[in-house]
């Protein structure tokens, strides 16, 4: 993921990312201090290609995304375990090899130059930084395959909040306004 205002860096899928839908534990991440993005200084994102089959392809990363997230598809939020089941059973664009994205992959589709009211409740106070080609009715945040620990337990999954581009740790059983957006390699 690129630092705020320095440009977009494509992040390839990790080796074996599609092999196991279980949570992948990663080393602790030390985030830089938060600085709000200055929209006039941000580079334009590459255009996502609408494959006209319920999927979008990002030529910059070589990733294919489901056009609908779980919230738009099911009309409800999903916790971590429900998200894993949703991805396992998903068939979109005649593909069944979908997986939960990493935080870096989610960051690659976050676009702070876009502010549209695509959230499930269409709340104008919480515009999403998502390309307009993604379906309406979206969740505000998505589960990633990256997990973390607290001082007490291995409890939480990392999520990406598409209102402001922030990463959060959420307990696996949480689902308030969240869901999952499926990803796969476009080259498979």
C-alpha positions as a Markdown table, in Angstrom:
| # | Residue | x | y | z |
|---|---|---|---|---|
| 1 | Unk | 0.0 | 0.0 | 0.0 |
| 2 | Unk | 1.3 | 3.4 | -0.9 |
| 3 | Unk | 1.7 | 6.3 | 1.6 |
| 4 | Unk | -1.0 | 8.9 | 1.4 |
| 5 | Unk | -0.6 | 11.1 | -1.6 |
| 6 | Unk | 2.4 | 9.3 | -3.1 |
| 7 | Unk | 0.6 | 7.2 | -5.7 |
| 8 | Unk | -0.8 | 3.7 | -6.1 |
| 9 | Unk | 1.3 | 0.7 | -5.9 |
| 10 | Unk | -0.1 | -2.6 | -7.2 |
| 11 | Unk | 0.1 | -5.4 | -4.6 |
| 12 | Unk | 0.1 | -8.9 | -6.0 |
| 13 | Unk | -1.7 | -11.7 | -4.3 |
| 14 | Unk | 0.6 | -13.6 | -1.8 |
| 15 | Unk | 1.7 | -17.1 | -2.8 |
| 16 | Unk | -0.8 | -19.7 | -1.8 |
| 17 | Unk | -3.5 | -17.0 | -1.0 |
| 18 | Unk | -6.2 | -19.0 | -2.6 |
| 19 | Unk | -5.3 | -22.3 | -1.0 |
| 20 | Unk | -6.8 | -21.7 | 2.4 |
| 21 | Unk | -9.8 | -19.6 | 3.2 |
| 22 | Unk | -8.8 | -19.5 | 6.9 |
| 23 | Unk | -7.3 | -16.5 | 8.5 |
| 24 | Unk | -3.7 | -15.8 | 7.7 |
| 25 | Unk | -1.8 | -14.4 | 10.7 |
| 26 | Unk | 0.7 | -11.7 | 9.8 |
| 27 | Unk | 3.3 | -9.9 | 11.8 |
| 28 | Unk | 2.2 | -6.8 | 13.6 |
| 29 | Unk | 1.9 | -3.7 | 11.4 |
| 30 | Unk | 3.2 | -0.4 | 12.6 |
| 31 | Unk | 1.1 | 2.2 | 10.8 |
| 32 | Unk | 2.4 | 5.7 | 10.1 |
| 33 | Unk | 0.6 | 8.6 | 11.6 |
| 34 | Unk | -2.8 | 9.4 | 10.0 |
| 35 | Unk | -2.8 | 12.2 | 7.5 |
| 36 | Unk | -6.0 | 13.0 | 5.7 |
| 37 | Unk | -5.6 | 12.7 | 1.9 |
| 38 | Unk | -5.6 | 15.9 | -0.2 |
| 39 | Unk | -7.8 | 14.9 | -3.1 |
| 40 | Unk | -6.2 | 17.4 | -5.5 |
| 41 | Unk | -2.8 | 15.8 | -5.0 |
| 42 | Unk | -3.9 | 12.2 | -5.6 |
| 43 | Unk | -3.1 | 10.4 | -8.8 |
| 44 | Unk | -6.0 | 9.0 | -10.9 |
| 45 | Unk | -6.7 | 5.3 | -10.4 |
| 46 | Unk | -6.5 | 3.0 | -13.4 |
| 47 | Unk | -10.0 | 2.3 | -14.8 |
| 48 | Unk | -11.5 | -1.0 | -13.7 |
| 49 | Unk | -12.8 | -3.1 | -16.6 |
| 50 | Unk | -16.4 | -4.2 | -16.4 |
| 51 | Unk | -16.4 | -7.7 | -17.7 |
| 52 | Unk | -20.2 | -7.6 | -18.0 |
| 53 | Unk | -20.6 | -10.9 | -16.0 |
| 54 | Unk | -20.8 | -9.6 | -12.5 |
| 55 | Unk | -17.0 | -9.1 | -12.2 |
| 56 | Unk | -14.5 | -6.2 | -12.6 |
| 57 | Unk | -10.9 | -6.5 | -13.5 |
| 58 | Unk | -8.1 | -4.2 | -12.3 |
| 59 | Unk | -5.4 | -4.2 | -15.0 |
| 60 | Unk | -2.9 | -2.5 | -12.6 |
| 61 | Unk | -3.0 | -5.4 | -10.2 |
| 62 | Unk | -4.2 | -8.4 | -12.3 |
| 63 | Unk | -7.0 | -9.0 | -9.8 |
| 64 | Unk | -10.7 | -9.7 | -10.6 |
| 65 | Unk | -13.3 | -8.5 | -8.1 |
| 66 | Unk | -16.9 | -9.5 | -7.6 |
| 67 | Unk | -19.0 | -6.5 | -8.6 |
| 68 | Unk | -21.4 | -7.2 | -5.7 |
| 69 | Unk | -20.1 | -7.6 | -2.2 |
| 70 | Unk | -21.8 | -9.9 | 0.3 |
| 71 | Unk | -24.0 | -7.1 | 1.7 |
| 72 | Unk | -25.3 | -6.1 | -1.7 |
| 73 | Unk | -25.9 | -9.8 | -2.6 |
| 74 | Unk | -27.5 | -10.9 | 0.6 |
| 75 | Unk | -28.9 | -7.6 | 2.1 |
| 76 | Unk | -27.2 | -8.2 | 5.5 |
| 77 | Unk | -23.9 | -7.9 | 7.2 |
| 78 | Unk | -21.6 | -11.0 | 7.7 |
| 79 | Unk | -19.2 | -11.9 | 10.5 |
| 80 | Unk | -15.9 | -13.5 | 9.8 |
| 81 | Unk | -17.1 | -17.1 | 9.7 |
| 82 | Unk | -20.1 | -16.3 | 7.6 |
| 83 | Unk | -17.8 | -14.4 | 5.2 |
| 84 | Unk | -15.6 | -17.5 | 4.9 |
| 85 | Unk | -18.7 | -19.6 | 4.0 |
| 86 | Unk | -20.0 | -16.9 | 1.6 |
| 87 | Unk | -16.7 | -16.9 | -0.3 |
| 88 | Unk | -16.5 | -20.7 | -0.4 |
| 89 | Unk | -19.9 | -21.0 | -2.0 |
| 90 | Unk | -19.7 | -18.0 | -4.3 |
| 91 | Unk | -20.1 | -18.4 | -8.0 |
| 92 | Unk | -19.7 | -15.1 | -9.9 |
| 93 | Unk | -18.7 | -14.6 | -13.5 |
| 94 | Unk | -18.7 | -18.4 | -14.0 |
| 95 | Unk | -15.8 | -18.6 | -11.5 |
| 96 | Unk | -15.7 | -20.6 | -8.2 |
| 97 | Unk | -12.1 | -19.9 | -7.1 |
| 98 | Unk | -12.9 | -16.7 | -5.1 |
| 99 | Unk | -11.0 | -15.9 | -1.9 |
| 100 | Unk | -11.0 | -13.3 | 0.8 |
| 101 | Unk | -8.6 | -10.4 | -0.1 |
| 102 | Unk | -5.7 | -9.2 | 1.9 |
| 103 | Unk | -5.6 | -5.7 | 3.4 |
| 104 | Unk | -3.2 | -4.6 | 0.6 |
| 105 | Unk | -5.6 | -5.9 | -2.1 |
| 106 | Unk | -8.5 | -4.0 | -0.5 |
| 107 | Unk | -6.4 | -0.9 | -0.3 |
| 108 | Unk | -5.7 | -1.2 | -4.1 |
| 109 | Unk | -9.4 | -0.6 | -4.9 |
| 110 | Unk | -9.9 | 2.2 | -2.3 |
| 111 | Unk | -10.1 | 5.4 | -4.2 |
| 112 | Unk | -10.4 | 8.6 | -2.1 |
| 113 | Unk | -11.0 | 10.6 | -5.3 |
| 114 | Unk | -14.4 | 8.8 | -5.5 |
| 115 | Unk | -17.1 | 9.7 | -3.1 |
| 116 | Unk | -20.4 | 8.0 | -3.9 |
| 117 | Unk | -23.4 | 6.9 | -1.9 |
| 118 | Unk | -23.2 | 3.2 | -2.6 |
| 119 | Unk | -23.6 | 2.0 | 1.1 |
| 120 | Unk | -26.4 | -0.3 | 2.0 |
| 121 | Unk | -28.4 | 2.5 | 3.6 |
| 122 | Unk | -27.4 | 5.2 | 1.0 |
| 123 | Unk | -26.2 | 7.5 | 3.8 |
| 124 | Unk | -24.7 | 10.7 | 2.2 |
| 125 | Unk | -22.7 | 11.3 | 5.4 |
| 126 | Unk | -20.6 | 8.2 | 4.7 |
| 127 | Unk | -19.6 | 8.2 | 1.1 |
| 128 | Unk | -17.5 | 5.3 | -0.1 |
| 129 | Unk | -14.2 | 5.5 | -1.8 |
| 130 | Unk | -15.2 | 2.9 | -4.4 |
| 131 | Unk | -15.3 | 2.9 | -8.2 |
| 132 | Unk | -18.8 | 3.6 | -9.4 |
| 133 | Unk | -18.8 | 0.3 | -11.3 |
| 134 | Unk | -19.2 | -1.6 | -8.1 |
| 135 | Unk | -22.8 | -2.4 | -7.2 |
| 136 | Unk | -25.0 | -0.3 | -4.9 |
| 137 | Unk | -26.0 | -1.6 | -1.5 |
| 138 | Unk | -22.4 | -2.2 | -0.4 |
| 139 | Unk | -21.0 | -2.7 | 3.1 |
| 140 | Unk | -19.0 | 0.1 | 4.7 |
| 141 | Unk | -16.0 | -2.2 | 5.5 |
| 142 | Unk | -14.7 | -5.6 | 4.4 |
| 143 | Unk | -13.0 | -8.5 | 6.1 |
| 144 | Unk | -9.5 | -9.3 | 5.0 |
| 145 | Unk | -7.5 | -12.6 | 5.2 |
| 146 | Unk | -5.1 | -10.8 | 7.5 |
| 147 | Unk | -5.6 | -11.5 | 11.2 |
| 148 | Unk | -4.1 | -10.2 | 14.4 |
| 149 | Unk | -3.8 | -10.7 | 18.1 |
| 150 | Unk | -4.5 | -8.7 | 21.1 |
| 151 | Unk | -2.7 | -9.1 | 24.5 |
| 152 | Unk | -5.3 | -11.6 | 25.5 |
| 153 | Unk | -6.1 | -13.7 | 22.5 |
| 154 | Unk | -6.0 | -14.4 | 18.8 |
| 155 | Unk | -9.3 | -12.8 | 18.2 |
| 156 | Unk | -9.6 | -10.5 | 15.4 |
| 157 | Unk | -9.5 | -10.0 | 11.7 |
| 158 | Unk | -8.2 | -6.9 | 10.0 |
| 159 | Unk | -10.9 | -4.9 | 8.1 |
| 160 | Unk | -10.7 | -2.1 | 5.6 |
| 161 | Unk | -13.1 | 0.8 | 6.0 |
| 162 | Unk | -14.0 | 2.3 | 2.6 |
| 163 | Unk | -15.3 | 5.6 | 4.1 |
| 164 | Unk | -11.8 | 6.8 | 5.0 |
| 165 | Unk | -9.4 | 4.1 | 4.0 |
| 166 | Unk | -8.5 | 3.1 | 7.5 |
| 167 | Unk | -7.6 | -0.4 | 8.7 |
| 168 | Unk | -9.3 | -1.7 | 11.9 |
| 169 | Unk | -9.1 | -4.9 | 14.0 |
| 170 | Unk | -12.5 | -6.4 | 14.6 |
| 171 | Unk | -13.6 | -9.4 | 16.7 |
| 172 | Unk | -14.5 | -12.3 | 14.4 |
| 173 | Unk | -18.1 | -12.3 | 15.6 |
| 174 | Unk | -18.7 | -8.6 | 14.6 |
| 175 | Unk | -20.7 | -7.8 | 11.5 |
| 176 | Unk | -22.2 | -4.3 | 12.0 |
| 177 | Unk | -22.3 | -2.7 | 8.5 |
| 178 | Unk | -19.6 | -5.0 | 7.2 |
| 179 | Unk | -19.1 | -7.9 | 4.8 |
| 180 | Unk | -16.7 | -9.3 | 2.3 |
| 181 | Unk | -15.8 | -8.6 | -1.3 |
| 182 | Unk | -14.5 | -11.5 | -3.2 |
| 183 | Unk | -11.3 | -11.4 | -5.2 |
| 184 | Unk | -9.4 | -13.8 | -7.5 |
| 185 | Unk | -6.5 | -13.6 | -10.0 |
| 186 | Unk | -7.8 | -12.5 | -13.4 |
| 187 | Unk | -5.1 | -14.7 | -15.0 |
| 188 | Unk | -6.5 | -18.1 | -13.8 |
